[in-house]
Structures are given as C-alpha cells and as structure tokens.
Amino acid sequence: MKYELTTNKKGNLSQIRALKNFSDVKKGDLGGFIESESNLSQEDDCWVSGNAVVSGNAKVTGNAKVFDDAVVYEYAQVVGTAKVSDNAEVFE
C-alpha cells in the first residue's frame, strides 16, 4: 500500500497520508481528500494533494495527479499522466 486514510475529515472525505516514497511524494506526506480507497489507485504514482478532492465514483489511476483546489467527482476518470489543478472541476 502506498497511502492510508487519516482521521482528518472534510465532511465524508478523508485526508490521505503516504506510506512510502514514490514520485515526488515522501513517506508521511499528507495529501488531498478522497471519499474512499476506490477513488485513488494504490498502484503506480497517481496522487491527490493540496486541498484537492476526489469523490463519488471518480477514479485517479496511472501516474495522474489531482492537486491545488481541483475537484473530481461523479464518474470522472483521471488517468495516465493527466494533471488536474487550480480550481478545475472534472465530472461526468
């Protein structure tokens, strides 16, 4: 496993914490907020950071990054080397 859900909450969302070093993420780094582990793959180098949120049935996989204040929700998929940032909203 590369991350865990913490007890830091934002509504029904949990902040994530890195359990190992990968890409530019260091063990112990706090990330963004996800609704469940199904939102962010434990594989590859994908990551959610800053105040970013991934919820619903949305998925982040591969080496994709969601950061800053971006929000990804519903059935959206952020895959490959995609980057979603700033105040972007991605949804189906």
PyMOL Python script that loads the backbone (N, CA, C, O; Angstrom):
from pymol import cmd

cmd.read_pdbstr("""\
ATOM      1  N   MET A   1       0.846  -1.194   0.000  1.00  0.00           N
ATOM      2  CA  MET A   1       0.000   0.000   0.000  1.00  0.00           C
ATOM      3  C   MET A   1       0.879   1.241   0.000  1.00  0.00           C
ATOM      4  O   MET A   1       1.921   1.284   0.654  1.00  0.00           O
ATOM      5  N   LYS A   2       0.440   2.247  -0.743  1.00  0.00           N
ATOM      6  CA  LYS A   2       1.246   3.473  -0.812  1.00  0.00           C
ATOM      7  C   LYS A   2       0.655   4.598   0.017  1.00  0.00           C
ATOM      8  O   LYS A   2       1.348   5.572   0.311  1.00  0.00           O
ATOM      9  N   TYR A   3      -0.627   4.487   0.404  1.00  0.00           N
ATOM     10  CA  TYR A   3      -1.241   5.530   1.229  1.00  0.00           C
ATOM     11  C   TYR A   3      -2.289   4.923   2.151  1.00  0.00           C
ATOM     12  O   TYR A   3      -2.727   3.787   1.976  1.00  0.00           O
ATOM     13  N   GLU A   4      -2.675   5.727   3.145  1.00  0.00           N
ATOM     14  CA  GLU A   4      -3.755   5.340   4.060  1.00  0.00           C
ATOM     15  C   GLU A   4      -4.690   6.523   4.234  1.00  0.00           C
ATOM     16  O   GLU A   4      -4.319   7.668   3.974  1.00  0.00           O
ATOM     17  N   LEU A   5      -5.900   6.235   4.674  1.00  0.00           N
ATOM     18  CA  LEU A   5      -6.853   7.283   5.020  1.00  0.00           C
ATOM     19  C   LEU A   5      -6.568   7.716   6.455  1.00  0.00           C
ATOM     20  O   LEU A   5      -6.369   6.871   7.328  1.00  0.00           O
ATOM     21  N   THR A   6      -6.548   9.004   6.700  1.00  0.00           N
ATOM     22  CA  THR A   6      -6.314   9.508   8.055  1.00  0.00           C
ATOM     23  C   THR A   6      -7.651   9.823   8.719  1.00  0.00           C
ATOM     24  O   THR A   6      -8.711   9.670   8.113  1.00  0.00           O
ATOM     25  N   THR A   7      -7.583  10.257   9.955  1.00  0.00           N
ATOM     26  CA  THR A   7      -8.799  10.668  10.678  1.00  0.00           C
ATOM     27  C   THR A   7      -9.133  12.131  10.407  1.00  0.00           C
ATOM     28  O   THR A   7     -10.149  12.632  10.890  1.00  0.00           O
ATOM     29  N   ASN A   8      -8.282  12.828   9.633  1.00  0.00           N
ATOM     30  CA  ASN A   8      -8.578  14.216   9.242  1.00  0.00           C
ATOM     31  C   ASN A   8      -9.713  14.189   8.234  1.00  0.00           C
ATOM     32  O   ASN A   8      -9.583  13.589   7.167  1.00  0.00           O
ATOM     33  N   LYS A   9     -10.809  14.823   8.560  1.00  0.00           N
ATOM     34  CA  LYS A   9     -12.015  14.759   7.735  1.00  0.00           C
ATOM     35  C   LYS A   9     -12.432  16.114   7.201  1.00  0.00           C
ATOM     36  O   LYS A   9     -12.170  17.155   7.804  1.00  0.00           O
ATOM     37  N   LYS A  10     -13.087  16.072   6.059  1.00  0.00           N
ATOM     38  CA  LYS A  10     -13.755  17.224   5.465  1.00  0.00           C
ATOM     39  C   LYS A  10     -15.108  16.661   5.019  1.00  0.00           C
ATOM     40  O   LYS A  10     -15.244  16.154   3.905  1.00  0.00           O
ATOM     41  N   GLY A  11     -16.098  16.758   5.899  1.00  0.00           N
ATOM     42  CA  GLY A  11     -17.382  16.098   5.628  1.00  0.00           C
ATOM     43  C   GLY A  11     -17.184  14.591   5.616  1.00  0.00           C
ATOM     44  O   GLY A  11     -16.665  14.024   6.578  1.00  0.00           O
ATOM     45  N   ASN A  12     -17.599  13.934   4.524  1.00  0.00           N
ATOM     46  CA  ASN A  12     -17.427  12.483   4.421  1.00  0.00           C
ATOM     47  C   ASN A  12     -16.122  12.099   3.716  1.00  0.00           C
ATOM     48  O   ASN A  12     -15.940  10.944   3.328  1.00  0.00           O
ATOM     49  N   LEU A  13     -15.229  13.052   3.554  1.00  0.00           N
ATOM     50  CA  LEU A  13     -13.950  12.823   2.888  1.00  0.00           C
ATOM     51  C   LEU A  13     -12.832  12.678   3.910  1.00  0.00           C
ATOM     52  O   LEU A  13     -12.837  13.336   4.950  1.00  0.00           O
ATOM     53  N   SER A  14     -11.875  11.811   3.602  1.00  0.00           N
ATOM     54  CA  SER A  14     -10.723  11.605   4.479  1.00  0.00           C
ATOM     55  C   SER A  14      -9.453  12.073   3.788  1.00  0.00           C
ATOM     56  O   SER A  14      -9.265  11.853   2.592  1.00  0.00           O
ATOM     57  N   GLN A  15      -8.587  12.718   4.553  1.00  0.00           N
ATOM     58  CA  GLN A  15      -7.286  13.106   4.005  1.00  0.00           C
ATOM     59  C   GLN A  15      -6.415  11.862   3.911  1.00  0.00           C
ATOM     60  O   GLN A  15      -6.534  10.951   4.730  1.00  0.00           O
ATOM     61  N   ILE A  16      -5.537  11.825   2.909  1.00  0.00           N
ATOM     62  CA  ILE A  16      -4.649  10.684   2.737  1.00  0.00           C
ATOM     63  C   ILE A  16      -3.247  11.005   3.226  1.00  0.00           C
ATOM     64  O   ILE A  16      -2.837  12.164   3.280  1.00  0.00           O
ATOM     65  N   ARG A  17      -2.509   9.933   3.586  1.00  0.00           N
ATOM     66  CA  ARG A  17      -1.113  10.065   4.024  1.00  0.00           C
ATOM     67  C   ARG A  17      -0.284   9.008   3.298  1.00  0.00           C
ATOM     68  O   ARG A  17      -0.670   7.840   3.246  1.00  0.00           O
ATOM     69  N   ALA A  18       0.843   9.415   2.743  1.00  0.00           N
ATOM     70  CA  ALA A  18       1.733   8.495   2.035  1.00  0.00           C
ATOM     71  C   ALA A  18       2.402   7.540   3.023  1.00  0.00           C
ATOM     72  O   ALA A  18       2.871   7.955   4.082  1.00  0.00           O
ATOM     73  N   LEU A  19       2.438   6.263   2.664  1.00  0.00           N
ATOM     74  CA  LEU A  19       3.084   5.245   3.497  1.00  0.00           C
ATOM     75  C   LEU A  19       4.475   4.891   2.993  1.00  0.00           C
ATOM     76  O   LEU A  19       5.210   4.150   3.645  1.00  0.00           O
ATOM     77  N   LYS A  20       4.838   5.432   1.811  1.00  0.00           N
ATOM     78  CA  LYS A  20       6.172   5.184   1.262  1.00  0.00           C
ATOM     79  C   LYS A  20       6.532   6.304   0.288  1.00  0.00           C
ATOM     80  O   LYS A  20       5.672   7.086  -0.118  1.00  0.00           O
ATOM     81  N   ASN A  21       7.788   6.371  -0.075  1.00  0.00           N
ATOM     82  CA  ASN A  21       8.254   7.343  -1.064  1.00  0.00           C
ATOM     83  C   ASN A  21       7.899   6.862  -2.467  1.00  0.00           C
ATOM     84  O   ASN A  21       8.063   5.681  -2.776  1.00  0.00           O
ATOM     85  N   PHE A  22       7.421   7.752  -3.307  1.00  0.00           N
ATOM     86  CA  PHE A  22       7.220   7.469  -4.722  1.00  0.00           C
ATOM     87  C   PHE A  22       7.083   8.802  -5.440  1.00  0.00           C
ATOM     88  O   PHE A  22       6.598   9.779  -4.871  1.00  0.00           O
ATOM     89  N   SER A  23       7.515   8.833  -6.697  1.00  0.00           N
ATOM     90  CA  SER A  23       7.475  10.055  -7.489  1.00  0.00           C
ATOM     91  C   SER A  23       8.055  11.198  -6.649  1.00  0.00           C
ATOM     92  O   SER A  23       9.165  11.075  -6.131  1.00  0.00           O
ATOM     93  N   ASP A  24       7.315  12.316  -6.507  1.00  0.00           N
ATOM     94  CA  ASP A  24       7.798  13.426  -5.682  1.00  0.00           C
ATOM     95  C   ASP A  24       7.132  13.435  -4.308  1.00  0.00           C
ATOM     96  O   ASP A  24       7.188  14.438  -3.597  1.00  0.00           O
ATOM     97  N   VAL A  25       6.507  12.329  -3.936  1.00  0.00           N
ATOM     98  CA  VAL A  25       5.820  12.182  -2.645  1.00  0.00           C
ATOM     99  C   VAL A  25       6.743  11.449  -1.677  1.00  0.00           C
ATOM    100  O   VAL A  25       7.373  10.456  -2.040  1.00  0.00           O
ATOM    101  N   LYS A  26       6.816  11.937  -0.464  1.00  0.00           N
ATOM    102  CA  LYS A  26       7.659  11.325   0.562  1.00  0.00           C
ATOM    103  C   LYS A  26       6.793  10.650   1.619  1.00  0.00           C
ATOM    104  O   LYS A  26       5.689  11.110   1.911  1.00  0.00           O
ATOM    105  N   LYS A  27       7.292   9.567   2.186  1.00  0.00           N
ATOM    106  CA  LYS A  27       6.587   8.856   3.245  1.00  0.00           C
ATOM    107  C   LYS A  27       6.184   9.857   4.328  1.00  0.00           C
ATOM    108  O   LYS A  27       7.009  10.646   4.788  1.00  0.00           O
ATOM    109  N   GLY A  28       4.921   9.822   4.730  1.00  0.00           N
ATOM    110  CA  GLY A  28       4.414  10.715   5.764  1.00  0.00           C
ATOM    111  C   GLY A  28       3.738  11.964   5.224  1.00  0.00           C
ATOM    112  O   GLY A  28       3.024  12.644   5.961  1.00  0.00           O
ATOM    113  N   ASP A  29       3.953  12.284   3.932  1.00  0.00           N
ATOM    114  CA  ASP A  29       3.296  13.461   3.338  1.00  0.00           C
ATOM    115  C   ASP A  29       1.785  13.323   3.411  1.00  0.00           C
ATOM    116  O   ASP A  29       1.236  12.255   3.141  1.00  0.00           O
ATOM    117  N   LEU A  30       1.116  14.409   3.776  1.00  0.00           N
ATOM    118  CA  LEU A  30      -0.340  14.447   3.728  1.00  0.00           C
ATOM    119  C   LEU A  30      -0.762  14.871   2.334  1.00  0.00           C
ATOM    120  O   LEU A  30      -0.160  15.758   1.729  1.00  0.00           O
ATOM    121  N   GLY A  31      -1.790  14.232   1.841  1.00  0.00           N
ATOM    122  CA  GLY A  31      -2.300  14.554   0.519  1.00  0.00           C
ATOM    123  C   GLY A  31      -3.627  15.265   0.610  1.00  0.00           C
ATOM    124  O   GLY A  31      -3.954  15.896   1.615  1.00  0.00           O
ATOM    125  N   GLY A  32      -4.385  15.148  -0.465  1.00  0.00           N
ATOM    126  CA  GLY A  32      -5.715  15.748  -0.527  1.00  0.00           C
ATOM    127  C   GLY A  32      -6.752  14.855   0.136  1.00  0.00           C
ATOM    128  O   GLY A  32      -6.433  14.072   1.031  1.00  0.00           O
ATOM    129  N   PHE A  33      -7.993  14.980  -0.310  1.00  0.00           N
ATOM    130  CA  PHE A  33      -9.109  14.291   0.328  1.00  0.00           C
ATOM    131  C   PHE A  33      -9.824  13.381  -0.665  1.00  0.00           C
ATOM    132  O   PHE A  33     -10.098  13.776  -1.798  1.00  0.00           O
ATOM    133  N   ILE A  34     -10.123  12.155  -0.224  1.00  0.00           N
ATOM    134  CA  ILE A  34     -10.879  11.222  -1.044  1.00  0.00           C
ATOM    135  C   ILE A  34     -12.031  10.665  -0.212  1.00  0.00           C
ATOM    136  O   ILE A  34     -11.992  10.670   1.018  1.00  0.00           O
ATOM    137  N   GLU A  35     -13.052  10.186  -0.912  1.00  0.00           N
ATOM    138  CA  GLU A  35     -14.205   9.609  -0.225  1.00  0.00           C
ATOM    139  C   GLU A  35     -13.932   8.166   0.207  1.00  0.00           C
ATOM    140  O   GLU A  35     -14.330   7.751   1.295  1.00  0.00           O
ATOM    141  N   SER A  36     -13.247   7.405  -0.659  1.00  0.00           N
ATOM    142  CA  SER A  36     -12.917   6.018  -0.335  1.00  0.00           C
ATOM    143  C   SER A  36     -11.676   5.598  -1.104  1.00  0.00           C
ATOM    144  O   SER A  36     -11.240   6.290  -2.024  1.00  0.00           O
ATOM    145  N   GLU A  37     -11.114   4.465  -0.724  1.00  0.00           N
ATOM    146  CA  GLU A  37      -9.917   3.973  -1.402  1.00  0.00           C
ATOM    147  C   GLU A  37     -10.181   3.639  -2.861  1.00  0.00           C
ATOM    148  O   GLU A  37      -9.232   3.526  -3.636  1.00  0.00           O
ATOM    149  N   SER A  38     -11.428   3.479  -3.260  1.00  0.00           N
ATOM    150  CA  SER A  38     -11.724   3.213  -4.670  1.00  0.00           C
ATOM    151  C   SER A  38     -11.498   4.454  -5.534  1.00  0.00           C
ATOM    152  O   SER A  38     -11.467   4.346  -6.760  1.00  0.00           O
ATOM    153  N   ASN A  39     -11.340   5.629  -4.922  1.00  0.00           N
ATOM    154  CA  ASN A  39     -11.108   6.863  -5.677  1.00  0.00           C
ATOM    155  C   ASN A  39      -9.667   7.032  -6.146  1.00  0.00           C
ATOM    156  O   ASN A  39      -9.420   7.730  -7.130  1.00  0.00           O
ATOM    157  N   LEU A  40      -8.715   6.409  -5.461  1.00  0.00           N
ATOM    158  CA  LEU A  40      -7.295   6.598  -5.769  1.00  0.00           C
ATOM    159  C   LEU A  40      -6.591   5.249  -5.763  1.00  0.00           C
ATOM    160  O   LEU A  40      -6.581   4.547  -4.752  1.00  0.00           O
ATOM    161  N   SER A  41      -6.007   4.897  -6.890  1.00  0.00           N
ATOM    162  CA  SER A  41      -5.319   3.614  -7.008  1.00  0.00           C
ATOM    163  C   SER A  41      -4.128   3.541  -6.054  1.00  0.00           C
ATOM    164  O   SER A  41      -3.447   4.536  -5.806  1.00  0.00           O
ATOM    165  N   GLN A  42      -3.896   2.352  -5.532  1.00  0.00           N
ATOM    166  CA  GLN A  42      -2.714   2.088  -4.704  1.00  0.00           C
ATOM    167  C   GLN A  42      -1.510   1.752  -5.593  1.00  0.00           C
ATOM    168  O   GLN A  42      -0.395   1.598  -5.094  1.00  0.00           O
ATOM    169  N   GLU A  43      -1.733   1.640  -6.897  1.00  0.00           N
ATOM    170  CA  GLU A  43      -0.689   1.289  -7.862  1.00  0.00           C
ATOM    171  C   GLU A  43      -0.078   2.556  -8.472  1.00  0.00           C
ATOM    172  O   GLU A  43      -0.619   3.653  -8.337  1.00  0.00           O
ATOM    173  N   ASP A  44       1.049   2.376  -9.138  1.00  0.00           N
ATOM    174  CA  ASP A  44       1.716   3.444  -9.898  1.00  0.00           C
ATOM    175  C   ASP A  44       1.988   4.677  -9.032  1.00  0.00           C
ATOM    176  O   ASP A  44       2.129   4.553  -7.816  1.00  0.00           O
ATOM    177  N   ASP A  45       2.063   5.878  -9.651  1.00  0.00           N
ATOM    178  CA  ASP A  45       2.448   7.099  -8.941  1.00  0.00           C
ATOM    179  C   ASP A  45       1.340   8.140  -8.868  1.00  0.00           C
ATOM    180  O   ASP A  45       1.620   9.306  -8.592  1.00  0.00           O
ATOM    181  N   CYS A  46       0.090   7.754  -9.106  1.00  0.00           N
ATOM    182  CA  CYS A  46      -1.008   8.729  -9.022  1.00  0.00           C
ATOM    183  C   CYS A  46      -1.112   9.266  -7.596  1.00  0.00           C
ATOM    184  O   CYS A  46      -0.775   8.585  -6.627  1.00  0.00           O
ATOM    185  N   TRP A  47      -1.598  10.535  -7.496  1.00  0.00           N
ATOM    186  CA  TRP A  47      -1.659  11.177  -6.168  1.00  0.00           C
ATOM    187  C   TRP A  47      -2.669  12.305  -6.185  1.00  0.00           C
ATOM    188  O   TRP A  47      -2.926  12.914  -7.223  1.00  0.00           O
ATOM    189  N   VAL A  48      -3.232  12.572  -5.031  1.00  0.00           N
ATOM    190  CA  VAL A  48      -4.134  13.701  -4.798  1.00  0.00           C
ATOM    191  C   VAL A  48      -3.472  14.540  -3.715  1.00  0.00           C
ATOM    192  O   VAL A  48      -3.104  14.007  -2.669  1.00  0.00           O
ATOM    193  N   SER A  49      -3.310  15.847  -3.942  1.00  0.00           N
ATOM    194  CA  SER A  49      -2.604  16.669  -2.960  1.00  0.00           C
ATOM    195  C   SER A  49      -3.247  18.034  -2.798  1.00  0.00           C
ATOM    196  O   SER A  49      -4.209  18.374  -3.487  1.00  0.00           O
ATOM    197  N   GLY A  50      -2.702  18.804  -1.880  1.00  0.00           N
ATOM    198  CA  GLY A  50      -3.242  20.137  -1.592  1.00  0.00           C
ATOM    199  C   GLY A  50      -4.627  20.011  -0.995  1.00  0.00           C
ATOM    200  O   GLY A  50      -4.865  19.156  -0.141  1.00  0.00           O
ATOM    201  N   ASN A  51      -5.540  20.855  -1.439  1.00  0.00           N
ATOM    202  CA  ASN A  51      -6.938  20.798  -0.988  1.00  0.00           C
ATOM    203  C   ASN A  51      -7.814  20.080  -1.999  1.00  0.00           C
ATOM    204  O   ASN A  51      -9.039  20.191  -1.950  1.00  0.00           O
ATOM    205  N   ALA A  52      -7.200  19.349  -2.909  1.00  0.00           N
ATOM    206  CA  ALA A  52      -7.948  18.652  -3.956  1.00  0.00           C
ATOM    207  C   ALA A  52      -8.847  17.578  -3.352  1.00  0.00           C
ATOM    208  O   ALA A  52      -8.555  17.014  -2.297  1.00  0.00           O
ATOM    209  N   VAL A  53      -9.958  17.311  -4.060  1.00  0.00           N
ATOM    210  CA  VAL A  53     -10.963  16.353  -3.617  1.00  0.00           C
ATOM    211  C   VAL A  53     -11.303  15.411  -4.763  1.00  0.00           C
ATOM    212  O   VAL A  53     -11.491  15.839  -5.902  1.00  0.00           O
ATOM    213  N   VAL A  54     -11.379  14.116  -4.446  1.00  0.00           N
ATOM    214  CA  VAL A  54     -11.875  13.115  -5.393  1.00  0.00           C
ATOM    215  C   VAL A  54     -12.963  12.336  -4.660  1.00  0.00           C
ATOM    216  O   VAL A  54     -12.723  11.783  -3.587  1.00  0.00           O
ATOM    217  N   SER A  55     -14.169  12.293  -5.248  1.00  0.00           N
ATOM    218  CA  SER A  55     -15.288  11.667  -4.543  1.00  0.00           C
ATOM    219  C   SER A  55     -16.241  10.963  -5.498  1.00  0.00           C
ATOM    220  O   SER A  55     -16.033  10.951  -6.711  1.00  0.00           O
ATOM    221  N   GLY A  56     -17.282  10.383  -4.933  1.00  0.00           N
ATOM    222  CA  GLY A  56     -18.260   9.649  -5.721  1.00  0.00           C
ATOM    223  C   GLY A  56     -17.612   8.411  -6.311  1.00  0.00           C
ATOM    224  O   GLY A  56     -16.871   7.702  -5.630  1.00  0.00           O
ATOM    225  N   ASN A  57     -17.893   8.155  -7.572  1.00  0.00           N
ATOM    226  CA  ASN A  57     -17.311   7.012  -8.272  1.00  0.00           C
ATOM    227  C   ASN A  57     -16.115   7.412  -9.122  1.00  0.00           C
ATOM    228  O   ASN A  57     -15.679   6.638  -9.974  1.00  0.00           O
ATOM    229  N   ALA A  58     -15.582   8.599  -8.906  1.00  0.00           N
ATOM    230  CA  ALA A  58     -14.424   9.085  -9.659  1.00  0.00           C
ATOM    231  C   ALA A  58     -13.193   8.261  -9.312  1.00  0.00           C
ATOM    232  O   ALA A  58     -13.071   7.733  -8.206  1.00  0.00           O
ATOM    233  N   LYS A  59     -12.276   8.159 -10.283  1.00  0.00           N
ATOM    234  CA  LYS A  59     -11.056   7.379 -10.082  1.00  0.00           C
ATOM    235  C   LYS A  59      -9.836   8.133 -10.613  1.00  0.00           C
ATOM    236  O   LYS A  59      -9.890   8.786 -11.655  1.00  0.00           O
ATOM    237  N   VAL A  60      -8.743   8.023  -9.868  1.00  0.00           N
ATOM    238  CA  VAL A  60      -7.450   8.560 -10.291  1.00  0.00           C
ATOM    239  C   VAL A  60      -6.505   7.359 -10.353  1.00  0.00           C
ATOM    240  O   VAL A  60      -6.311   6.659  -9.359  1.00  0.00           O
ATOM    241  N   THR A  61      -5.911   7.127 -11.550  1.00  0.00           N
ATOM    242  CA  THR A  61      -5.060   5.956 -11.748  1.00  0.00           C
ATOM    243  C   THR A  61      -3.824   6.319 -12.566  1.00  0.00           C
ATOM    244  O   THR A  61      -3.665   7.455 -13.014  1.00  0.00           O
ATOM    245  N   GLY A  62      -2.960   5.331 -12.748  1.00  0.00           N
ATOM    246  CA  GLY A  62      -1.740   5.538 -13.525  1.00  0.00           C
ATOM    247  C   GLY A  62      -0.801   6.483 -12.801  1.00  0.00           C
ATOM    248  O   GLY A  62      -0.532   6.314 -11.611  1.00  0.00           O
ATOM    249  N   ASN A  63      -0.303   7.478 -13.519  1.00  0.00           N
ATOM    250  CA  ASN A  63       0.587   8.480 -12.925  1.00  0.00           C
ATOM    251  C   ASN A  63      -0.089   9.845 -12.872  1.00  0.00           C
ATOM    252  O   ASN A  63       0.584  10.875 -12.844  1.00  0.00           O
ATOM    253  N   ALA A  64      -1.408   9.852 -12.858  1.00  0.00           N
ATOM    254  CA  ALA A  64      -2.189  11.087 -12.855  1.00  0.00           C
ATOM    255  C   ALA A  64      -2.066  11.812 -11.523  1.00  0.00           C
ATOM    256  O   ALA A  64      -1.830  11.195 -10.484  1.00  0.00           O
ATOM    257  N   LYS A  65      -2.228  13.130 -11.568  1.00  0.00           N
ATOM    258  CA  LYS A  65      -2.151  13.976 -10.365  1.00  0.00           C
ATOM    259  C   LYS A  65      -3.366  14.893 -10.318  1.00  0.00           C
ATOM    260  O   LYS A  65      -3.773  15.461 -11.331  1.00  0.00           O
ATOM    261  N   VAL A  66      -3.936  15.028  -9.127  1.00  0.00           N
ATOM    262  CA  VAL A  66      -5.010  15.986  -8.871  1.00  0.00           C
ATOM    263  C   VAL A  66      -4.509  16.834  -7.709  1.00  0.00           C
ATOM    264  O   VAL A  66      -4.188  16.300  -6.647  1.00  0.00           O
ATOM    265  N   PHE A  67      -4.440  18.156  -7.899  1.00  0.00           N
ATOM    266  CA  PHE A  67      -3.833  18.986  -6.857  1.00  0.00           C
ATOM    267  C   PHE A  67      -4.424  20.388  -6.837  1.00  0.00           C
ATOM    268  O   PHE A  67      -5.362  20.697  -7.572  1.00  0.00           O
ATOM    269  N   ASP A  68      -3.854  21.227  -5.979  1.00  0.00           N
ATOM    270  CA  ASP A  68      -4.367  22.575  -5.696  1.00  0.00           C
ATOM    271  C   ASP A  68      -5.775  22.437  -5.119  1.00  0.00           C
ATOM    272  O   ASP A  68      -5.971  21.693  -4.158  1.00  0.00           O
ATOM    273  N   ASP A  69      -6.750  23.133  -5.680  1.00  0.00           N
ATOM    274  CA  ASP A  69      -8.130  23.084  -5.183  1.00  0.00           C
ATOM    275  C   ASP A  69      -9.056  22.378  -6.169  1.00  0.00           C
ATOM    276  O   ASP A  69     -10.261  22.631  -6.179  1.00  0.00           O
ATOM    277  N   ALA A  70      -8.502  21.498  -6.994  1.00  0.00           N
ATOM    278  CA  ALA A  70      -9.288  20.794  -8.007  1.00  0.00           C
ATOM    279  C   ALA A  70     -10.267  19.821  -7.347  1.00  0.00           C
ATOM    280  O   ALA A  70     -10.018  19.300  -6.260  1.00  0.00           O
ATOM    281  N   VAL A  71     -11.384  19.595  -8.037  1.00  0.00           N
ATOM    282  CA  VAL A  71     -12.413  18.675  -7.565  1.00  0.00           C
ATOM    283  C   VAL A  71     -12.757  17.718  -8.706  1.00  0.00           C
ATOM    284  O   VAL A  71     -13.065  18.150  -9.817  1.00  0.00           O
ATOM    285  N   VAL A  72     -12.702  16.418  -8.421  1.00  0.00           N
ATOM    286  CA  VAL A  72     -13.047  15.381  -9.389  1.00  0.00           C
ATOM    287  C   VAL A  72     -14.131  14.535  -8.748  1.00  0.00           C
ATOM    288  O   VAL A  72     -13.950  14.030  -7.640  1.00  0.00           O
ATOM    289  N   TYR A  73     -15.276  14.370  -9.444  1.00  0.00           N
ATOM    290  CA  TYR A  73     -16.386  13.647  -8.823  1.00  0.00           C
ATOM    291  C   TYR A  73     -17.277  12.980  -9.855  1.00  0.00           C
ATOM    292  O   TYR A  73     -16.986  12.994 -11.051  1.00  0.00           O
ATOM    293  N   GLU A  74     -18.374  12.392  -9.372  1.00  0.00           N
ATOM    294  CA  GLU A  74     -19.286  11.564 -10.154  1.00  0.00           C
ATOM    295  C   GLU A  74     -18.504  10.396 -10.741  1.00  0.00           C
ATOM    296  O   GLU A  74     -17.863   9.661  -9.988  1.00  0.00           O
ATOM    297  N   TYR A  75     -18.531  10.200 -12.049  1.00  0.00           N
ATOM    298  CA  TYR A  75     -17.877   9.055 -12.679  1.00  0.00           C
ATOM    299  C   TYR A  75     -16.628   9.450 -13.467  1.00  0.00           C
ATOM    300  O   TYR A  75     -16.189   8.702 -14.340  1.00  0.00           O
ATOM    301  N   ALA A  76     -16.060  10.603 -13.172  1.00  0.00           N
ATOM    302  CA  ALA A  76     -14.880  11.075 -13.903  1.00  0.00           C
ATOM    303  C   ALA A  76     -13.685  10.157 -13.652  1.00  0.00           C
ATOM    304  O   ALA A  76     -13.553   9.559 -12.584  1.00  0.00           O
ATOM    305  N   GLN A  77     -12.823  10.061 -14.659  1.00  0.00           N
ATOM    306  CA  GLN A  77     -11.590   9.290 -14.528  1.00  0.00           C
ATOM    307  C   GLN A  77     -10.418  10.154 -14.958  1.00  0.00           C
ATOM    308  O   GLN A  77     -10.411  10.723 -16.049  1.00  0.00           O
ATOM    309  N   VAL A  78      -9.428  10.241 -14.081  1.00  0.00           N
ATOM    310  CA  VAL A  78      -8.195  10.963 -14.372  1.00  0.00           C
ATOM    311  C   VAL A  78      -7.124   9.879 -14.474  1.00  0.00           C
ATOM    312  O   VAL A  78      -6.791   9.233 -13.481  1.00  0.00           O
ATOM    313  N   VAL A  79      -6.587   9.683 -15.679  1.00  0.00           N
ATOM    314  CA  VAL A  79      -5.736   8.520 -15.934  1.00  0.00           C
ATOM    315  C   VAL A  79      -4.437   8.901 -16.637  1.00  0.00           C
ATOM    316  O   VAL A  79      -4.246  10.041 -17.061  1.00  0.00           O
ATOM    317  N   GLY A  80      -3.554   7.918 -16.746  1.00  0.00           N
ATOM    318  CA  GLY A  80      -2.299   8.129 -17.463  1.00  0.00           C
ATOM    319  C   GLY A  80      -1.439   9.163 -16.776  1.00  0.00           C
ATOM    320  O   GLY A  80      -1.154   9.051 -15.584  1.00  0.00           O
ATOM    321  N   THR A  81      -1.020  10.181 -17.529  1.00  0.00           N
ATOM    322  CA  THR A  81      -0.185  11.247 -16.964  1.00  0.00           C
ATOM    323  C   THR A  81      -0.968  12.559 -16.852  1.00  0.00           C
ATOM    324  O   THR A  81      -0.376  13.637 -16.790  1.00  0.00           O
ATOM    325  N   ALA A  82      -2.295  12.463 -16.827  1.00  0.00           N
ATOM    326  CA  ALA A  82      -3.144  13.659 -16.742  1.00  0.00           C
ATOM    327  C   ALA A  82      -2.894  14.408 -15.445  1.00  0.00           C
ATOM    328  O   ALA A  82      -2.569  13.811 -14.418  1.00  0.00           O
ATOM    329  N   LYS A  83      -3.051  15.728 -15.507  1.00  0.00           N
ATOM    330  CA  LYS A  83      -2.925  16.584 -14.329  1.00  0.00           C
ATOM    331  C   LYS A  83      -4.139  17.490 -14.269  1.00  0.00           C
ATOM    332  O   LYS A  83      -4.484  18.151 -15.248  1.00  0.00           O
ATOM    333  N   VAL A  84      -4.786  17.516 -13.110  1.00  0.00           N
ATOM    334  CA  VAL A  84      -5.942  18.384 -12.875  1.00  0.00           C
ATOM    335  C   VAL A  84      -5.555  19.291 -11.720  1.00  0.00           C
ATOM    336  O   VAL A  84      -5.196  18.812 -10.644  1.00  0.00           O
ATOM    337  N   SER A  85      -5.627  20.612 -11.938  1.00  0.00           N
ATOM    338  CA  SER A  85      -5.116  21.526 -10.912  1.00  0.00           C
ATOM    339  C   SER A  85      -5.934  22.799 -10.828  1.00  0.00           C
ATOM    340  O   SER A  85      -7.001  22.925 -11.430  1.00  0.00           O
ATOM    341  N   ASP A  86      -5.406  23.733 -10.067  1.00  0.00           N
ATOM    342  CA  ASP A  86      -6.028  25.033  -9.824  1.00  0.00           C
ATOM    343  C   ASP A  86      -7.433  24.815  -9.245  1.00  0.00           C
ATOM    344  O   ASP A  86      -7.595  24.045  -8.299  1.00  0.00           O
ATOM    345  N   ASN A  87      -8.425  25.470  -9.793  1.00  0.00           N
ATOM    346  CA  ASN A  87      -9.805  25.324  -9.314  1.00  0.00           C
ATOM    347  C   ASN A  87     -10.635  24.496 -10.280  1.00  0.00           C
ATOM    348  O   ASN A  87     -11.857  24.636 -10.319  1.00  0.00           O
ATOM    349  N   ALA A  88      -9.996  23.642 -11.051  1.00  0.00           N
ATOM    350  CA  ALA A  88     -10.694  22.838 -12.056  1.00  0.00           C
ATOM    351  C   ALA A  88     -11.697  21.887 -11.401  1.00  0.00           C
ATOM    352  O   ALA A  88     -11.486  21.389 -10.296  1.00  0.00           O
ATOM    353  N   GLU A  89     -12.795  21.655 -12.125  1.00  0.00           N
ATOM    354  CA  GLU A  89     -13.811  20.681 -11.737  1.00  0.00           C
ATOM    355  C   GLU A  89     -13.930  19.699 -12.870  1.00  0.00           C
ATOM    356  O   GLU A  89     -14.131  20.100 -14.016  1.00  0.00           O
ATOM    357  N   VAL A  90     -13.810  18.407 -12.575  1.00  0.00           N
ATOM    358  CA  VAL A  90     -13.960  17.367 -13.584  1.00  0.00           C
ATOM    359  C   VAL A  90     -15.047  16.422 -13.096  1.00  0.00           C
ATOM    360  O   VAL A  90     -14.975  15.893 -11.987  1.00  0.00           O
ATOM    361  N   PHE A  91     -16.057  16.215 -13.936  1.00  0.00           N
ATOM    362  CA  PHE A  91     -17.159  15.333 -13.559  1.00  0.00           C
ATOM    363  C   PHE A  91     -17.811  14.812 -14.814  1.00  0.00           C
ATOM    364  O   PHE A  91     -17.552  15.299 -15.915  1.00  0.00           O
ATOM    365  N   GLU A  92     -18.675  13.800 -14.638  1.00  0.00           N
ATOM    366  CA  GLU A  92     -19.370  13.260 -15.796  1.00  0.00           C
ATOM    367  C   GLU A  92     -20.630  14.031 -16.046  1.00  0.00           C
ATOM    368  O   GLU A  92     -21.364  13.726 -16.986  1.00  0.00           O
TER     369      GLU A  92
END
""", "prot")
cmd.dss("prot")
cmd.show_as("cartoon", "prot")
cmd.util.cbc("prot")
cmd.orient("prot")
